Amino acid sequence: MKLLHTADWHIGKQLNEFDLLDVQQDAFKQIEAIAAAEQVDGIIIAGDLYDRAIPSTAAVKAFDQMLQQLNITDKYPIYAISGNHDGATRLNFAREWMKQNDLHLNTKVEEAFTDNVVVGDVQIFMLPFFDPQDARMYYQISIDSNEMRTIEQAMTRVVADLEQQFEPGKRHILVTHFNVQGTDNENYELTSETTSTVGGLNTVPARLFKNFDYVALGHLHLRQASPTRTVRYSGSPVKFNTKEAKNEKGVYIIDIPTTGEIGITWKTITPSKDLIVLRGDFEKLIDRDFYSEQPKPGEAFYSIQLTSRPAGKNIRKQLEDIYGDIVELEYHIQGDETQAATEQLAQRVAKTKSPEEIIGDFYNEMMDPAQLTEQQQKWVEAALIDIRKDSEA
Ligand SMILES: [Mn+2]
């Protein structure tokens, strides 16, 4: 069996104020062409279908057409889940009808157990993004209990229960959407929007998935963040921020034989409008010899890092006349490093301490001294869960 693995479409996302829908539509057409060329038996979309819980009507229309094209016109089965950006309840609409047509879209923890799919000798489990609170509710764990406080604790139980449902003699595939850490990505600098809690409370160790033959992940936007050979991120099909600018985008083709090693092949997607980071002083950037080598206005998005602070006005306007769509204009001035140093320090603090600890420290300092009560800690935790749902990759 051959499957195409993609994730993090984020339909409706904007790059600062620039609309990405055209680029996303083009990437979709390339995905469709890859699926046809590879003659896949189905398509995995591992969460973050939309960019937000309540997507724009344009985004809904675009995504609806994409699903129609793949599922009704091209007749591919689809194995999808909701990610942290999606509105799970809204996406749960019409699932029974969709299932009739082999369009599987799980948005609740329990559906991972009730709605797994067996095709030939492959069993596919679809486990949507959830937080510990969702898992505690599903397992009816009381709000005061210390059980399942972290996603790792919750996932340990969920995976054990999924394994109970393993049909013997089948290959077992999991589709899910979390920050999974393993041996290969330990030292990898994560470049998604998820920054502050890497290695912290939100991560799931890859070893929990050791009994699956392949885990198709969404959440982190670069395939280089994959924790192991068979626990992989396909990454997003489109570049969503300047930190992703240098890395190519694409999808995986997963070849699942009845026995033996899973085949994993990377297929590149070429952006119809690339995201390019230019760095240099103003004189260089407005030099014809330099800019004539770059894509013409409208053909690329630019992030520009100026290493000098030029005199005169309308710097942005001058650069826009040359380059067109500038999504970001930043000054990276040598000697003017106080701000950069402050940012680095903040990032270091954020990396070594969890947001819960930082809030606790702050409270302690301000209240001279006092600890958060248990109830207050729970409020902080609940608020942070809500924020993470909105702000993560
Ligand atoms: Mn994402």
Boltz pocket constraint, residues with backbone or C-beta under 6 A from the ligand:
constraints:
  - pocket:
      binder: B
      contacts: [[A, 8], [A, 10], [A, 47], [A, 48], [A, 83], [A, 85], [A, 219], [A, 220], [A, 392], [A, 393]]
      max_distance: 6.0
